[in-house]
Amino acid sequence: MNFLIGSGASMPAIQVAGDIEAQINGLLMGGDLEQANLVALDFIEELAERNVDLLADIDDEPLVETLSNYVDFLSIIDAILFERKNILLPRQANIFTTNYDLFIEKAASKLPNVTLNDGFDRTSAVGNRYLFSPARYFDRTYRSGNMTDRIVELPVLNLIKVHGSLSWMRDTDKEIRFASDGVKLSGNVSKIDPAAVTAALGTRALILPNLRKFESALMERVYFDLLRLLSNCMDKDNALLVAFGFSFADEHILDITQRALRNPTSQLLIFAYSDANVAGFSSKFAQNRNITIVAPGQGPSIDFKSFNAILRAIIPESGAPQ
């Protein structure tokens, strides 16, 4: 069971990126690298400020509403996994997202029964500079009783952030570390100093929204490692990918998904926010028959609350937040 979550899920707290990629690309193609970096830094800083408020539990209505939607979503997925009684199927779900924000991590912290695996290795008892290790996504978690040897697998949600995260930091462009002290703002960066702006961008472990996505060899490697995970997950028998708030504008993810759907037993289930989005999805997957697009029709738009309600219907007695 796999989910693909895009920027539409983080509304209304965070507005979708809009034409930011086109803006930056226009500057790059015009040879204005300094202005392109400045626009990118401003975009990231604005997003980081919202996440600082999120982590500080600021009482802001859009933040509270969006966080509530994510809490509901994780709770439902955990409940679905808990209902799995077949040992042949792991009690794991993969949540792929292109979002930099920390709503999923914050939501998981509100659910003590949910185990979220974000890919960082926290096995060391020394220090808190956790190293990103995608191999952690292959781990399964079990619990045994204190009186018997019987073991039970615990539900685990794998969080796979293919474009990086605001809580990731590049360590000399060789490794990615977890920023255990929360989201950092760039601080006193002089916006009139191109070198300072470039240096501030260089500390972030993010795939930036521009045509130079792979200027960092480290981020390129991580990006394709995580896309390979998506491809491998969809190669399994009866794989399901549920997409919500995602436009498939990312050409690499679109290509990976189209190729993965050559597996005749795989299924792609897309939830379209409105009927106006359906034609775009149909065009992108015109060569694939194993997709289903759920559209609102004459009803209200399919927002996060509606999406959660549909998922909860799978487990009518267990889908309420815990």
Stockholm file with secondary structure:
# STOCKHOLM 1.0

chainA/1-322         MNFLIGSGASMPAIQVAGDIEAQINGLLMGGDLEQANLVALDFIEELAERNVDLLADIDDEPLVETLSNYVDFLSIIDAILFERKNILLPRQANIFTTNYDLFIEKAASKLPNVTLNDGFDRTSAVGNRYLFSPARYFDRTYRSGNMTDRIVELPVLNLIKVHGSLSWMRDTDKEIRFASDGVKLSGNVSKIDPAAVTAALGTRALILPNLRKFESALMERVYFDLLRLLSNCMDKDNALLVAFGFSFADEHILDITQRALRNPTSQLLIFAYSDANVAGFSSKFAQNRNITIVAPGQGPSIDFKSFNAILRAIIPESGAPQ
#=GR chainA/1-322 SS CEEEECGGGGTTTSCCCTTHHHHHHHHHHTTCHHHHHHHHHHHHHHHHHHHHHHHTTCCCHHHHHHHHHHHHHHHHHHHHHHTCCCTTSCSEEEEEECCCSCHHHHHHHTCTTCEEECSEECCCSSCSCCEECGGGGGCCCEEECSSSCCEEECCEEEEEETTEEEEEEEETTTEEEECTTCCCCCCSCCTTCHHHHHHHHHHEEECCSSTTTTSSHHHHHHHHHHHHHHHHHHHSTTCEEEEESCCCCCHHHHHHHHHHTTSTTCEEEEECSSGGGHHHHHHHTTTCSSEEEECCTTSCCCCHHHHHHHHHTTSTTTCSCC
#=GC SS_cons         CEEEECGGGGTTTSCCCTTHHHHHHHHHHTTCHHHHHHHHHHHHHHHHHHHHHHHTTCCCHHHHHHHHHHHHHHHHHHHHHHTCCCTTSCSEEEEEECCCSCHHHHHHHTCTTCEEECSEECCCSSCSCCEECGGGGGCCCEEECSSSCCEEECCEEEEEETTEEEEEEEETTTEEEECTTCCCCCCSCCTTCHHHHHHHHHHEEECCSSTTTTSSHHHHHHHHHHHHHHHHHHHSTTCEEEEESCCCCCHHHHHHHHHHTTSTTCEEEEECSSGGGHHHHHHHTTTCSSEEEECCTTSCCCCHHHHHHHHHTTSTTTCSCC
//
